[in-house]
Amino acid sequence: MPARTLLTKYADWKGSHISVVDSHDSRSLYHAKYRTMKPQITFTWDNGGSVGNATFRIDTVVGGNQITLTPQRQLKCKYTFASVAQPGFNLVWKSRKTSSEILCTDQPGIQIARLSYRNLNCTKDGRVEIFDQTGASGSALDEIVVSGIALAHMILVINLASLGAAAA
């Protein structure tokens, strides 16, 4: 059972505006804006304060701290990063059997969060489930949301680009 569940909603069919809301009370928490120039995604809190940004190298900045997601496998989606919110912890984002779900675990493999999304649906709605109580609020939540949505959006862009190339 998740400690907290967030819903991601794309505000337009292009996927350039993403809203993240709390599933419990439908309160808007984050807004993300996608664009083609660096940084490709800019995250803000609902009150307008800046959370961070992401580029598709996947470098993220959360609360002024640099977090780089480092690829660990070729041909499979697995990225690690050193947690700023929880010093001494390395977190791993990796894909499941379906390309529309990624898991965040710590190095021993304990599941912290799961992000699922509909990658070929026009609405592109998704869900972020936080299983660890320490990741359910504050800077740990910011770090999970920013890194997870940045990775999921990168996967979505790659999938759509490969579909376009295959159709050409």
SERO-4910 file (N, C-alpha, C, O; in steps of 0.05 Angstrom, whole numbers):
BEGIN
 pado doro    nc1    nc2    nc3   cac1   cac2   cac3    cc1    cc2    cc3    oc1    oc2    oc3
  Met    A     17    -24      0      0      0      0     18     25      0     35     28     17
  Pro    A     14     43    -19     30     67    -20     25     85      3      3     88     13
  Ala    A     47     99     12     44    119     33     31    144     22     18    159     36
  Arg    A     36    149     -5     25    172    -18     23    166    -48     40    154    -59
  Thr    A      1    176    -60     -3    173    -89     -8    200   -101    -24    215    -92
  Leu    A      7    205   -123      4    230   -138     -5    223   -166      3    202   -177
  Leu    A    -21    240   -178    -30    236   -206    -16    256   -224    -15    280   -217
  Thr    A     -7    247   -247      4    266   -267    -16    268   -289    -27    249   -299
  Lys    A    -20    293   -298    -39    299   -319    -26    318   -339    -16    339   -331
  Tyr    A    -28    311   -364    -18    329   -385    -41    348   -391    -63    340   -396
  Ala    A    -34    374   -392    -55    394   -396    -61    398   -426    -82    409   -432
  Asp    A    -43    388   -443    -48    391   -472    -39    366   -487    -23    351   -476
  Trp    A    -48    363   -511    -41    339   -526    -12    338   -534     -2    316   -540
  Lys    A      2    361   -535     30    361   -542     48    351   -519     71    344   -523
  Gly    A     37    351   -495     52    342   -472     71    363   -461     91    357   -449
  Ser    A     66    389   -467     84    409   -458     78    420   -430     95    434   -419
  His    A     55    414   -419     49    422   -392     39    398   -376     20    384   -384
  Ile    A     51    393   -353     44    371   -336     36    381   -309     50    398   -297
  Ser    A     14    372   -298      6    378   -271      8    353   -254      1    332   -263
  Val    A     18    357   -229     20    334   -210      2    342   -187      6    362   -174
  Val    A    -18    325   -182    -38    330   -160    -38    307   -140    -32    284   -147
  Asp    A    -44    313   -116    -47    293    -95    -73    278    -99    -94    291   -102
  Ser    A    -72    252   -100    -96    236   -106   -116    237    -82   -140    232    -86
  His    A   -106    242    -58   -123    242    -34   -142    266    -34   -166    263    -29
  Asp    A   -132    290    -39   -148    314    -37   -149    331    -63   -160    353    -63
  Ser    A   -139    320    -85   -138    333   -111   -124    360   -111   -129    377   -128
  Arg    A   -107    365    -91    -92    390    -89    -69    389   -108    -54    370   -109
  Ser    A    -66    410   -124    -44    412   -143    -18    417   -128    -17    435   -111
  Leu    A      3    401   -134     29    404   -120     51    415   -138     65    433   -129
  Tyr    A     53    405   -162     74    413   -180     63    419   -208     42    409   -215
  His    A     78    436   -222     73    440   -251     99    436   -265    120    444   -255
  Ala    A     99    424   -288    123    420   -304    117    430   -332     95    426   -343
  Lys    A    137    443   -343    134    453   -370    156    442   -387    180    445   -380
  Tyr    A    149    429   -409    168    417   -427    174    436   -451    155    449   -461
  Arg    A    199    438   -458    206    454   -482    230    442   -495    243    424   -483
  Thr    A    237    450   -519    259    437   -534    287    448   -526    307    436   -533
  Met    A    288    472   -513    314    483   -505    320    475   -477    303    467   -461
  Lys    A    346    476   -469    354    470   -442    345    491   -423    346    515   -431
  Pro    A    336    485   -400    329    458   -391    303    449   -404    284    465   -406
  Gln    A    302    424   -412    278    414   -426    253    413   -409    231    417   -419
  Ile    A    256    409   -383    232    409   -365    238    427   -342    260    424   -329
  Thr    A    220    444   -335    222    462   -312    199    455   -293    176    456   -301
  Phe    A    206    450   -268    186    442   -248    182    466   -228    202    478   -220
  Thr    A    157    471   -222    151    492   -202    130    480   -183    115    463   -190
  Trp    A    131    491   -158    109    484   -139     84    499   -148     86    517   -164
  Asp    A     62    490   -138     37    503   -145     37    532   -137     23    549   -150
  Asn    A     51    540   -116     52    568   -107     71    585   -124     74    609   -119
  Gly    A     84    573   -144    101    588   -162    131    586   -156    147    594   -173
  Gly    A    139    575   -133    167    572   -127    179    551   -144    166    532   -153
  Ser    A    205    553   -150    219    534   -167    227    510   -152    239    512   -131
  Val    A    221    486   -163    230    461   -151    256    453   -164    275    446   -150
  Gly    A    257    453   -190    281    445   -204    276    443   -234    255    452   -244
  Asn    A    296    432   -248    293    428   -277    308    403   -285    322    391   -269
  Ala    A    305    396   -311    317    372   -321    325    375   -350    311    388   -365
  Thr    A    347    364   -357    355    362   -385    356    332   -393    355    315   -375
  Phe    A    357    327   -418    355    299   -426    382    284   -427    384    263   -439
  Arg    A    402    296   -414    426    281   -409    421    264   -384    439    246   -382
  Ile    A    407    263   -369    388    270   -349    403    282   -325    412    269   -307
  Asp    A    405    309   -327    415    324   -305    391    339   -293    376    352   -307
  Thr    A    388    336   -267    366    350   -254    377    368   -232    398    363   -221
  Val    A    362    389   -227    369    407   -205    344    407   -187    323    415   -196
  Val    A    348    399   -162    326    398   -143    334    415   -119    353    408   -105
  Gly    A    319    436   -113    325    454    -91    353    465    -92    366    469    -71
  Gly    A    364    470   -116    390    481   -120    412    460   -120    436    467   -124
  Asn    A    406    435   -115    426    414   -115    425    398   -141    404    391   -151
  Gln    A    449    393   -153    451    379   -178    449    349   -173    462    338   -155
  Ile    A    431    336   -188    428    307   -187    431    297   -216    415    304   -233
  Thr    A    450    279   -221    454    268   -247    446    238   -247    456    223   -231
  Leu    A    427    231   -264    419    203   -267    439    190   -286    440    198   -309
  Thr    A    454    171   -277    474    158   -292    464    131   -303    454    114   -288
  Pro    A    465    127   -330    456    102   -341    473     79   -332    498     81   -332
  Gln    A    461     56   -325    475     33   -315    475     10   -335    492     -8   -333
  Arg    A    456     10   -353    454    -12   -372    450     -1   -400    436     20   -403
  Gln    A    461    -14   -420    455     -6   -447    431    -23   -456    429    -46   -448
  Leu    A    414    -12   -472    390    -25   -483    369    -31   -463    348    -42   -470
  Lys    A    373    -23   -438    353    -26   -417    353      0   -401    374     13   -399
  Cys    A    330      6   -390    328     31   -375    335     26   -346    319     14   -331
  Lys    A    358     36   -338    366     35   -309    385     58   -304    406     60   -315
  Tyr    A    376     76   -286    391    100   -280    394    102   -249    375     96   -235
  Thr    A    418    109   -240    423    112   -212    430    142   -206    439    156   -223
  Phe    A    425    150   -181    433    177   -173    436    177   -143    423    162   -128
  Ala    A    454    194   -133    459    198   -105    437    216    -94    434    239   -104
  Ser    A    423    207    -74    401    223    -63    412    247    -47    430    244    -31
  Val    A    402    271    -53    410    295    -38    393    297    -13    403    306      8
  Ala    A    368    289    -15    350    290      8    357    270     30    352    275     54
  Gln    A    368    248     22    376    227     41    406    220     36    412    200     23
  Pro    A    424    236     47    453    232     42    461    204     48    453    192     68
  Gly    A    479    193     31    489    166     35    472    145     20    480    122     20
  Phe    A    449    153      9    432    134     -5    435    138    -35    435    161    -45
  Asn    A    438    116    -50    437    117    -79    410    105    -87    403     84    -77
  Leu    A    396    119   -104    370    109   -113    373    101   -143    389    112   -157
  Val    A    356     82   -151    357     71   -178    329     73   -190    310     64   -178
  Trp    A    327     84   -214    302     83   -230    307     62   -251    327     63   -265
  Lys    A    289     42   -253    291     22   -274    264     15   -285    244     16   -271
  Ser    A    264      6   -310    239      0   -323    230    -29   -315    246    -46   -309
  Arg    A    204    -33   -317    192    -59   -312    190    -72   -339    201    -63   -359
  Lys    A    174    -94   -340    170   -108   -365    156    -91   -386    162    -93   -410
  Thr    A    138    -74   -377    125    -56   -395    141    -29   -395    153    -22   -375
  Ser    A    141    -16   -418    156      9   -419    140     32   -406    150     55   -406
  Ser    A    117     27   -395    101     48   -384    101     48   -353     83     59   -341
  Glu    A    121     35   -342    123     34   -313    153     34   -305    168     17   -315
  Ile    A    161     52   -288    188     51   -277    188     51   -247    170     62   -235
  Leu    A    207     37   -235    209     34   -206    233     49   -195    254     50   -208
  Cys    A    230     61   -172    252     73   -157    258     55   -133    240     50   -117
  Thr    A    283     46   -132    291     29   -109    317     40    -97    330     56   -110
  Asp    A    323     31    -73    349     38    -62    368     16    -71    360     -3    -85
  Gln    A    394     19    -64    413     -1    -74    408    -30    -66    413    -48    -82
  Pro    A    398    -35    -42    392    -63    -35    367    -74    -50    362    -98    -50
  Gly    A    353    -56    -64    330    -65    -80    303    -60    -67    283    -71    -77
  Ile    A    302    -46    -45    276    -40    -32    261    -18    -47    273      3    -53
  Gln    A    236    -24    -54    221     -5    -71    214     20    -56    202     19    -34
  Ile    A    221     43    -68    214     69    -56    190     81    -70    172     91    -56
  Ala    A    189     79    -96    167     91   -112    163     76   -138    180     62   -147
  Arg    A    139     80   -149    133     70   -175    119     92   -191    101    105   -181
  Leu    A    127     95   -216    115    115   -233    104    100   -258    119     86   -272
  Ser    A     78    102   -262     66     89   -286     52    111   -302     42    131   -291
  Tyr    A     52    107   -328     41    127   -346     31    113   -371     40     91   -378
  Arg    A     14    126   -385      3    116   -411     19    130   -433     14    154   -438
  Asn    A     38    116   -445     56    129   -463     45    135   -491     55    152   -505
  Leu    A     25    121   -500     14    125   -526    -14    136   -526    -28    137   -547
  Asn    A    -24    143   -503    -51    153   -499    -50    184   -502    -32    197   -492
  Cys    A    -70    195   -516    -70    224   -519    -70    239   -493    -60    261   -491
  Thr    A    -83    227   -472    -85    241   -447    -59    239   -431    -52    257   -415
  Lys    A    -43    218   -435    -18    213   -422    -19    216   -391      0    226   -379
  Asp    A    -41    208   -379    -43    209   -350    -25    189   -338    -18    168   -350
  Gly    A    -16    194   -313      1    176   -299     -3    176   -270    -20    190   -259
  Arg    A     13    161   -255     11    158   -227     39    154   -215     55    139   -225
  Val    A     44    169   -193     68    166   -178     60    155   -150     46    169   -135
  Glu    A     69    131   -144     63    119   -118     88    118   -101    108    107   -109
  Ile    A     87    130    -77    110    131    -59    105    110    -37     85    111    -23
  Phe    A    123     91    -35    119     70    -15    135     74     11    127     63     32
  Asp    A    155     90     10    172     96     33    162    122     46    160    142     33
  Gln    A    156    121     72    145    144     86    164    168     85    154    191     84
  Thr    A    190    164     85    209    186     84    209    200     57    216    224     55
  Gly    A    200    186     36    199    198      9    172    211      3    168    222    -19
  Ala    A    154    211     22    127    220     17    123    250     21    102    261     15
  Ser    A    144    265     29    142    294     33    169    307     31    190    293     31
  Gly    A    169    333     30    193    349     31    211    345      7    202    339    -15
  Ser    A    237    349     11    256    348    -11    259    320    -23    266    317    -46
  Ala    A    254    299     -7    255    272    -17    233    268    -38    237    255    -59
  Leu    A    209    279    -33    187    277    -52    194    293    -77    189    284   -100
  Asp    A    205    317    -74    213    334    -97    233    318   -114    230    318   -139
  Glu    A    252    305   -102    273    290   -117    261    267   -132    268    262   -155
  Ile    A    242    252   -120    229    230   -133    212    239   -156    213    228   -178
  Val    A    196    260   -152    178    270   -173    194    281   -197    188    275   -220
  Val    A    214    298   -191    230    311   -213    245    289   -229    243    289   -253
  Ser    A    259    272   -215    275    252   -230    258    232   -244    264    224   -267
  Gly    A    236    223   -232    218    203   -244    204    214   -268    202    201   -289
  Ile    A    192    238   -266    178    250   -288    197    256   -311    190    253   -334
  Ala    A    221    266   -305    240    272   -326    248    247   -341    249    247   -366
  Leu    A    252    225   -327    259    199   -340    235    189   -356    239    180   -378
  Ala    A    212    190   -344    188    180   -359    183    196   -384    176    185   -405
  His    A    186    223   -382    182    240   -405    203    234   -427    197    235   -451
  Met    A    228    229   -418    249    222   -438    242    196   -452    245    194   -476
  Ile    A    232    176   -437    224    151   -449    201    155   -469    201    143   -491
  Leu    A    182    172   -461    159    178   -478    168    191   -505    159    183   -526
  Val    A    186    210   -503    197    224   -527    212    204   -545    208    205   -569
  Ile    A    228    187   -533    243    167   -549    224    147   -562    227    141   -586
  Asn    A    203    138   -548    184    120   -559    169    133   -583    165    120   -604
  Leu    A    160    158   -579    146    171   -601    164    177   -625    156    174   -647
  Ala    A    190    183   -619    208    188   -641    214    162   -657    215    162   -681
  Ser    A    216    140   -642    221    114   -656    197    105   -672    200     93   -693
  Leu    A    173    111   -662    149    105   -677    147    122   -703    139    112   -724
  Gly    A    155    147   -701    155    165   -724    176    156   -744    171    157   -768
  Ala    A    199    147   -735    220    138   -753    212    112   -767    218    107   -790
  Ala    A    198     94   -752    189     69   -764    167     73   -785    165     58   -804
  Ala    A    151     94   -781    130    100   -800    139    113   -825    126    113   -846
  Ala    A    163    125   -824    174    140   -847    184    122   -869    193    132   -889
***
